[in-house]
Amino acid sequence: MGREQRETDIQSVYHHMQMITRRANARARHLAEPLSLVEHSLLRFIADTPGTRATDIAEAFALNRSTVSRQVGTLLDLGYAAYDDAEAGRGRVLELTDLGRNRLAESAAVHRAAVSERLKDWSEEQISSFAAALSRYNVADSQ
């Protein structure tokens, strides 16, 4: 593969990733009570990272602490997250409420169904290869 083709393919990957994100956002808006991309991302992070604090979110997402504070405040106001008062120490530990878990599960189910629909005509091998490529990309992106 020549350098020019490589650059063309990288641009294509980038373009398709943007389309996936845009469509996921549009799909979420069709829910009765849609989660924004930010709400979904933060709820997923809190769910996947027990003991997380707002400062952990700021670091993981490379955001300013005041930005995360406002976003976490929205989750608290909506009743999707709460502070775990049993945890003592520096910073307050966040946890999902039952409502937050339910909203995240509903949102994730809509997105998973869309992925499943798009992959319905793919072979097992194609899906496995795609999953492996995405995993490899995400591992490289996390370093």
NORBEL-V98913 format. One line per field, one symbol per residue. phi: phi as a letter, one per 40 degrees, with the letter a starting at -180 (. if undefined). burial: b if it has 16 or more other C-alpha atoms within 10 Angstrom, else e. A space follows every 10 residues. Layout:
BEGIN
phi->???
burial->???
END
This chain:
BEGIN
phi->.cdccdcccc ccdddccccc cccccccccc cdbcccdcdc ccccccccbd gcbdcccdcc cfbcdcccdc ccdcccccgc bacccccbhc gbccaccdcc cccccccccc cccccdcccc cccdcccccc cccccccccc ccc
burial->eeeeeeeeee eeeeeeeeee eeebbeebee eeebbebebb ebbbbbbeee ebbbbbbbee eeeeeeebee bbeebbeeeb bbeeeeeeee ebbbbbbeeb bebbebbbeb beeeeeeeee eeeeeeeeee eeeeeeeeee eee
END
